[in-house]
């Protein structure tokens, strides 16, 4: 029997496309789940024999597997004109922001993760904004400038929702990373709701490698950016929950953060000190891949109990797949996309409430021994989420949609 390799499928014209353009305004080395998604998907496509082009910003991570075009400025109008000068068989905007490319190109696909549904961080500006900023605003009082900026921002959001609604209907397919994300997307863009598929993120092979590290039942781990504008990660309530348990149980809680912005880290450190938990809870900086693997493998439990806000939520956390691939169970909430993945009592469990008391109750179930996990079974949970499989699922969407449109 002849084994058909992924590259052979490409060369045999099983797919009608070979040249894939991935648009990623946020990319490694800046750490973030969506940034990792973009990088790993690009590499997975390249391994399957596709010619992969990544369109990103200056400073984006280079790799021999793809061709990097650091041409994005995050000015949507300018970037669309630049992108229009390139030719690809498939275009895939890995954030919602570049969906309007569908006005100019065929075979445009879009992935949306969460807050990119609402934020329009990269968007069309209202005509005349630069003129007003330069020649008018500086003449006004602070309160008047603030009011005008609020009005201007709201007006731009309305404009962009209108334009993006039309753009999304012209795309071949919208891909959301979870059913929760799909629900939020369809509420925001009901006219495009019939054109949505759900495909989760993936996890790299390295996390599945066998190891001799012994799990420490009393070691708890969180891997997350610490961002003033992304407090939904809810680390503050986890610290408060541990404070409620410190006199009853021994534990060690490590928070690993690659990126820190704003004052959130200072607030967390103040919480740790005020609850006299300096010897129990530590916040550590970015780790090498091997160091991070060591923490994942050693931890008894991974914790990320995010809460959902109207326009910000956890679409699907790659960190949960990484922890499980290392044999570590996870504690999370149902306020976001993780209800697609975590099976209660099998590869993790849920808090009943995302406040400190709710997290404390869940942690006590674990610390008291009420919950026991099979580490080998946990490692199987993310096995179908390897990036090669996720890439296949998205490639099949490309293929079906392109054929149906031809």
N, C-alpha and C positions, 0 to 999 in steps of 0.2 A: 504494500500500500504506500503510495507517494504522499508525503506530508506536504500540505500546501501552507507555505509561510505567509504571514501578513504582507510582506513585500511582494510576494508572488501574486497576491490578489490585486495589488495596485498595478503591477506590470501587466497583468492579464486583462486589464480593463474591466475587472469585476466592478470597480467603481468608475464612474464617468468623470472623475475629477482627480487631480494629482497635486495641485498647487493650492495650499490653504493659507489664507491670511487671517491671523488672529490679532484683534485689536485690544490692547491691554494697557490702558493709561496708568494702572496701578500694577506693579510688578516687583519681583525680587530684584535687589536685595532688601527692599523694604518689606518687613515681616507683616504678614496678614493672611488669613485663611483664603480669601479670594485671590491674593497675589500668588500664593502657592498653587492654587487651582490653575491659574493661567500658565505658570511655568511647567507644571507636571503634565498638563494636557498637551502642550507644545512638544515636550519630549516624547510622550506616548505616541503621538502622530508620527513623529520622525522615525521611531523604532518600527513603525508599520510600513515605512517606505515612502511616506508622503514628503513633498517639498513644503516645508513649513516656514512661513514668514511671520515674525512677531513685530507688530507696530506698537511702539511704546515711547517712553520719554527718555531724555538724556539721563545716563547713569543706570539704565536698566541692565539686568544681568545678561551677559553674553554666554553662549553655549554653542559648542560645535554642532549640536543637533538641529539648530534652526538658524535662519538668517534674521538678525535683528536690524530693524529700521527705527532708530531713536528720533522720530520726526514729530511726535505729538507734542503740542503746546498746551493742551487742555482748553484752548479756545475752539469751540465746536465748529464755527463757520470756517475758520482757517484750516483746521485739521481735515474737514471733509473735502475741501478743495485739494489738499495735498494727497489724501488717500485716493481721490478720484483719478490721480495720474498713474496709479499702479493697476496692474491687471492680475487678478486671481481667479481661480476656478470657483472657489468658495470663500466668502467673507464671513467671519464670525466675531461679532463684538462681544467680548467676554464680560462686559458690563453694559447696562442698558443705555449708557450715555451716547453711544455712537449708532444707535438704531436708525437715525436719519440718513445713514449711508444708503439705505434702501431706496431713497429718492434718486440715487445716481447709479447704483450697481444692481446686478442680478445676483441671486443665490446668497442672500444676506440672512444670517442667523444671529440670534441674540441670546445670551445667558444673563439672567438676573439673579442676584444673590439675596437681597434684602432691602437695605435702606436706599440702594440705587433706584428703587422703584419711585421713591418720593423726593429725594434730595435735589435731583437735577444739578448736582455739583458742577458738571460740565454741561453747558446749555447754550441756547441762543440768547443773546442780549437784545434788549429792546433798542430800536433805532434811537440814536440821540443820547444814549447813556454816557458815552465818553465826553460829549460836549457839555452835558449838565455837570458831570463830575469835575471837569476842568474849569469851567467858566462861571458856574452858578453856586454849587454847594459851598465853596469856601467862603462865600459872602454871607452865608446864613448862620444863625445861632446853632449851638450844638443840638438843642431840642428840635429845631426845624429840620436840620440835616438828618436826625434820627427818624423823624416821621416820614420824610421823603424817601429815605432808604428802605423803610419798611414797605411803603407803598410800591416802590419800584420793584423790590424783591417779589412781593405778592403778584404784581402784574406780570413779571417774567415767569413765575411759576405757572400762572394761568396760560400764558402764551405757549410755554413749552409743553404743557400737558396736551394742549390742542394739537400742536405740530407732531408730537411724539405719537399721539393716538393714530394719526394718519400714517406715520412712518411704520409703526408696528404692524399695521394691517398689510403693508407692502412687503414685510419680511417673510421669508419662507417658513420660519418656525421660531417661537420663543421657547427657551428652555429654562425652567426654574429648578432650583436645587432641592426643593422639598415641596410637599403638598401644602404646607403652611404658607410658603412663599408664593405658590400658585394662587392660593386663596386671596392673599393680599394684592397680588398683581391684578387679578381679575376684578377686584373691587375698584382698583385705581383706573384700569383700562378695560372696561367691560366690552368695548367694541372689538378687542383683540382676544377675548377670552376663549374663543373656539380654536385658537391656533397655538395652544400651549402644551408642551410635554414636560414631564418631571424626570430629571436625571440627576442623581446625587453626585457629590464630589467623590474623589477616590483617595487611596492611600498607597504610599510607595512600598515596594517589596522589602526594603531594609527593615521595616518595623516587624516583619514576620520571622526574621531570622532567629534560629534557636539560640538560647543563651543559658548561662549557668547562674544568673543572678537570682537570689532568693527574695521573694516578695516580703516586704515588711508591713505587716497588717496595720501597724500604727502610723505609717507614713502616708500622708495625704498630699496630693499634687494638683496644682492648677497651672496651665500654660495658656497665657492670654496677654494681649497688649493691655496696658493700663492707660486708658485714654479718658481725659476729662469729659469728652463728648460721647463717650461710649460706656457709660456707667451701667448699662444693662447687663454687663458681665457679672454684676452683683457680688463682687469680691468683698465689699464692705459688710454685707449681711452674713457671708460665710465666716468672716473674722468674728463678728458678734455672736454667731452660733457657737463657735469654738470657745468663746469666753464663757458661755453658759455651761460648758462641759468641762472646763479646765480643772475643777476640783473633784470631779468624779472619774475622769479617764486620763490616761497618758496619751499624747499624740504629738506628732511633728508635722507641721503644715508648711509646704514649700510653694511659693508663688514664683513662677518663672515668666518674665516679661521681656520680650525683645524690644518693644517700643514703649516709651513713657511720654505722654504729652499732658500739659496742663498741671493742675494741682492734685489730681486724684491719688497719685502715689503718696504725696505728703499726707493726705487725709488717711490713707490706709496705715501708714507708719504711725500716725498719731493714735489711731484706734488700737494698734498693737501695743504701743507704750502705755496708753491709758488703762488697758486691761491687763497689764503686766504679763504680756505674752512674748516678750522678746526672746526668751529661750525656747519657745515652742513654734513661733511663726517667723519665717524669713522671706523677704522679697529679693530675688536674685535676678541678675541681668541675663543677656543673651548667652546661650550655650552653643557649643559645637554640636553637630549632628550626633556624634558618639556620646557626648555628655547628656544630651536630651534623651537619647535612647536608654541610657543607664537609669535616669530618673523614672521614665515611663515603666521600665521593667521592674524596678525595685518597689515602686509605690504600691500600697495596698489598695488605694482607691483614688480615682481621678475625679475632680469636682469642677463642674461649671454649670451653675444653676441660674442661667440668664433669665431675665424677665422681658416681656414684650411691651414696647411702647407703640402708640398708634403708627409711627413712621420709622421705627427702628426695632429690629428683632434679630434673633439668631436664626439665619436661614437654614444652615446645616453646618455644624462644626466639624472640620476635618480632624481636630484634636481628639474627638471621641473615637474615631476610627483608629487613630494612631495608638491611643491607650489600649483599646481592645486588641489590636494586632500584637501588642506586647503582653497580652494576657491579663491586663488590668481592668477591673470593672469600673463603671462610671456612675456618677450621681448627677442628675440633671433635672430639668423641669419640662413640663409639657407646653410651656409658653414659647413656642417656636417650632423649628423643623425636626427636632430630635425625636418626636413621637413617631416619625417614620422608621426609626432605626432601633432605638433602645427597647429591648424586651424586658419587662419587669421581672427581676429575679434571675435572669439568664445571663445577660451581658452588662447589666446595670440596674438601676432603680431610680424612681422619681421622688421628688419632694411633693408634699401635698400643698405646700404654700411656699412662696419664694422669700418670705420674710425670715428674720433670724430664728424665730421659734419653729417655723416649718422646717428649716434646714437643720436645726438642732435635733428635732425629732427623727429626721431621716438618718443623720449621723449616728444617733444613739442606737438605732436599729442595727447598724453595721458594727459599731464598737462593742455592743453587748453580745454579739454573736448570733443575733436573730437571723441575719442574712449570711449565707455561705455560698461561695461561688466556685464553679469548676473552671480553673484557669485554661485548661485545654479547650473546653467548649467556648469560652470567651474568645479565644484566638480564631475560632472558625467564623464568628459572627461577621467580621469585615472581609472575609476571604473573597466574596464576589465583588467587592468594592475596589479591587486593585485597579490601578489607572489603566492598564491595558483593556480591562473589561469595560470600564466607563468610556474610554475612547471608542471602543467598538459600538457602544450604544448610540453615541452621538454621530459617529460616521454613518450608521444605518439611517438615522434621521436625515442627515444630509442627502443620502442616496435616494430615499423614498420621496422626499420633498422635491428634489431636483427632477427626478423622473416624472413625478406627477405634474410638474409645471412645464415640462418640455412638450 
